[in-house]
Amino acid sequence: MTQAYLVGFLPGAGCDDAHELYLRIEDGAVVDCVPAGVTFGSGRVRLPGFTDAQNEQVRTLAERLGSSGLSAAEQREIQNRVDNLTAAVPSAERPYGDHAVSGADRTWLGVGMLVAALLGIVGFVRLAPKQRTAR
């Protein structure tokens, strides 16, 4: 099974990668990786489809292992725990089904949405004056 949830470890993984969860290597703390200017980050583990108890298991493990920094083995242990918990999450509730979506895929989706919005605005602006003069 391809990993549906990838844990990013900072500074080793940048926030622009395709990870569902980021943890700071120095202490195992959850890092909110949201775009600049967005203020709704929480610092909580919230993996889509996971129960509150499963999210708490991941947070507790990261906190316990990260108390003196996260070694490569401890990072693997956290990713393995997430992978094991993923087996209990129905495929339809996973963020991207049974496959991970790359950061590039997310970028293209965002660009497509932006282009569609701009075309909608341009179309509205061009039609609005015609409708005012037609009355």
C-alpha contacts under 8 A as a table, 3 or more apart, distances in Angstrom:
res1	aa1	res2	aa2	distance
1	M	98	D	7.14
1	M	99	H	7.88
2	T	98	D	6.57
2	T	99	H	5.46
2	T	100	A	6.92
3	Q	6	L	6.42
3	Q	83	D	6.93
3	Q	98	D	7.42
3	Q	99	H	6.40
3	Q	100	A	6.21
4	A	86	T	7.70
4	A	94	R	6.79
4	A	95	P	7.01
4	A	96	Y	6.70
4	A	97	G	7.18
4	A	98	D	5.80
4	A	99	H	5.23
4	A	100	A	4.79
5	Y	19	H	6.69
5	Y	20	E	5.73
5	Y	21	L	7.73
5	Y	47	L	7.79
5	Y	82	V	7.21
5	Y	83	D	7.27
5	Y	86	T	7.72
5	Y	95	P	7.88
5	Y	100	A	7.03
6	L	18	A	7.23
6	L	19	H	4.75
6	L	20	E	5.82
6	L	21	L	6.85
6	L	79	Q	7.20
6	L	100	A	7.96
7	V	19	H	5.57
7	V	20	E	6.25
7	V	21	L	4.94
7	V	22	Y	5.74
7	V	23	L	7.38
7	V	78	I	7.98
7	V	79	Q	6.12
8	G	12	G	7.55
8	G	13	A	5.37
8	G	14	G	7.60
8	G	15	C	7.89
8	G	17	D	7.89
8	G	19	H	5.64
8	G	20	E	7.68
8	G	21	L	6.03
8	G	22	Y	4.47
8	G	23	L	6.27
9	F	12	G	5.50
9	F	13	A	5.39
9	F	22	Y	5.60
9	F	23	L	4.95
9	F	24	R	5.74
9	F	25	I	5.83
9	F	75	Q	7.55
10	L	13	A	5.14
10	L	14	G	6.59
10	L	22	Y	6.84
10	L	23	L	6.13
10	L	24	R	4.86
10	L	25	I	5.67
11	P	14	G	6.66
11	P	24	R	7.02
11	P	25	I	6.92
13	A	17	D	6.91
14	G	17	D	5.85
15	C	19	H	7.84
15	C	22	Y	7.66
15	C	33	C	5.40
15	C	34	V	7.83
16	D	103	G	6.65
17	D	102	S	7.32
17	D	103	G	5.28
18	A	100	A	7.77
18	A	101	V	6.68
18	A	102	S	5.20
18	A	103	G	4.66
19	H	22	Y	6.90
20	E	47	L	6.63
21	L	30	V	7.52
21	L	31	V	7.81
21	L	45	V	7.00
21	L	46	R	7.86
21	L	47	L	7.28
22	Y	30	V	5.93
22	Y	31	V	5.35
22	Y	32	D	7.10
22	Y	33	C	7.29
23	L	28	G	5.31
23	L	29	A	5.41
23	L	30	V	4.65
23	L	31	V	5.54
23	L	62	A	7.68
24	R	27	D	5.89
24	R	28	G	4.97
24	R	29	A	5.29
24	R	30	V	6.45
24	R	31	V	6.41
25	I	28	G	5.58
25	I	29	A	7.91
25	I	66	G	6.99
25	I	69	G	5.63
25	I	70	L	4.99
25	I	71	S	7.73
26	E	66	G	6.70
26	E	67	S	7.97
26	E	68	S	7.04
26	E	69	G	4.29
26	E	70	L	6.32
27	D	63	E	6.99
27	D	66	G	4.31
27	D	67	S	5.22
27	D	68	S	6.22
27	D	69	G	4.90
27	D	70	L	6.81
28	G	62	A	4.97
28	G	63	E	5.17
28	G	64	R	7.82
28	G	65	L	6.95
28	G	66	G	4.09
28	G	67	S	6.87
28	G	69	G	6.78
28	G	70	L	6.50
29	A	62	A	7.09
29	A	63	E	6.34
29	A	66	G	7.45
30	V	43	G	5.40
30	V	44	R	6.39
30	V	45	V	6.82
30	V	59	R	7.73
31	V	43	G	5.90
32	D	41	G	5.62
32	D	42	S	6.79
32	D	43	G	5.50
33	C	41	G	7.77
34	V	38	V	6.34
34	V	39	T	8.00
34	V	41	G	6.80
35	P	38	V	5.74
38	V	41	G	7.65
44	R	59	R	7.85
45	V	55	N	5.56
45	V	56	E	7.19
45	V	58	V	7.38
45	V	59	R	6.16
46	R	50	F	7.41
46	R	55	N	6.08
47	L	50	F	5.55
47	L	55	N	6.67
48	P	93	E	6.81
48	P	94	R	6.06
48	P	95	P	5.99
49	G	89	V	5.88
49	G	90	P	7.56
49	G	93	E	5.01
49	G	94	R	5.75
49	G	95	P	7.74
50	F	53	A	7.94
50	F	54	Q	5.76
50	F	55	N	6.19
50	F	85	L	7.84
50	F	86	T	7.70
50	F	89	V	6.58
51	T	54	Q	5.12
51	T	55	N	6.25
52	D	55	N	5.12
52	D	56	E	6.06
53	A	56	E	4.98
53	A	57	Q	6.17
54	Q	57	Q	4.98
54	Q	58	V	6.47
54	Q	85	L	7.09
55	N	58	V	5.27
55	N	59	R	6.26
56	E	59	R	4.97
56	E	60	T	5.92
57	Q	60	T	5.21
57	Q	61	L	6.10
58	V	61	L	5.20
58	V	62	A	6.14
58	V	78	I	7.07
58	V	81	R	7.21
58	V	82	V	6.93
59	R	62	A	5.19
59	R	63	E	6.05
60	T	63	E	5.06
60	T	64	R	6.01
61	L	64	R	5.12
61	L	65	L	5.98
61	L	78	I	7.00
62	A	65	L	5.27
62	A	66	G	5.60
62	A	78	I	6.64
63	E	66	G	5.12
63	E	67	S	6.12
64	R	67	S	5.64
65	L	68	S	7.21
65	L	69	G	7.28
65	L	70	L	6.40
65	L	74	E	6.54
66	G	69	G	4.57
66	G	70	L	4.93
67	S	70	L	7.93
70	L	73	A	7.89
70	L	74	E	5.60
70	L	75	Q	6.10
71	S	74	E	5.11
71	S	75	Q	6.20
72	A	75	Q	5.05
72	A	76	R	6.29
73	A	76	R	5.09
73	A	77	E	6.21
74	E	77	E	4.87
74	E	78	I	6.30
75	Q	78	I	5.22
75	Q	79	Q	6.30
76	R	79	Q	5.04
76	R	80	N	5.93
77	E	80	N	5.02
77	E	81	R	6.16
78	I	81	R	5.11
78	I	82	V	6.30
79	Q	82	V	5.08
79	Q	83	D	6.12
80	N	83	D	4.92
80	N	84	N	6.08
81	R	84	N	5.07
81	R	85	L	6.18
82	V	85	L	5.15
82	V	86	T	6.07
83	D	86	T	4.99
83	D	87	A	6.81
84	N	87	A	5.57
84	N	88	A	7.71
85	L	88	A	5.65
85	L	89	V	7.16
86	T	89	V	5.13
87	A	90	P	7.69
89	V	93	E	6.58
89	V	94	R	6.72
90	P	93	E	5.46
90	P	94	R	6.76
91	S	94	R	5.34
91	S	97	G	5.13
91	S	98	D	5.95
92	A	97	G	5.65
93	E	97	G	7.09
94	R	97	G	5.09
94	R	98	D	7.03
95	P	100	A	8.00
96	Y	99	H	5.79
96	Y	100	A	5.93
96	Y	101	V	6.60
97	G	100	A	7.79
101	V	105	D	6.17
101	V	106	R	7.12
102	S	105	D	5.22
102	S	106	R	6.59
103	G	106	R	5.10
103	G	107	T	6.14
104	A	107	T	4.93
104	A	108	W	6.22
105	D	108	W	5.23
105	D	109	L	6.23
106	R	109	L	5.06
106	R	110	G	6.19
107	T	110	G	5.08
107	T	111	V	6.16
108	W	111	V	4.98
108	W	112	G	6.05
109	L	112	G	5.12
109	L	113	M	6.25
110	G	113	M	5.14
110	G	114	L	6.19
111	V	114	L	5.06
111	V	115	V	6.16
112	G	115	V	5.16
112	G	116	A	6.17
113	M	116	A	5.14
113	M	117	A	6.17
114	L	117	A	5.10
114	L	118	L	6.17
115	V	118	L	5.11
115	V	119	L	6.14
116	A	119	L	5.16
116	A	120	G	6.17
117	A	120	G	5.05
117	A	121	I	6.26
118	L	121	I	5.09
118	L	122	V	6.14
119	L	122	V	5.10
119	L	123	G	6.00
120	G	123	G	5.12
120	G	124	F	6.10
121	I	124	F	5.09
121	I	125	V	6.13
122	V	125	V	5.16
122	V	126	R	6.13
123	G	126	R	5.18
123	G	127	L	6.11
124	F	127	L	5.21
124	F	128	A	5.87
125	V	128	A	5.35
125	V	129	P	7.24
126	R	129	P	6.50
126	R	130	K	7.35
127	L	130	K	5.30
127	L	131	Q	6.35
128	A	131	Q	5.34
128	A	132	R	6.47
129	P	132	R	5.16
129	P	133	T	6.42
130	K	133	T	5.36
130	K	134	A	6.19
131	Q	134	A	5.12
131	Q	135	R	6.86
132	R	135	R	5.94
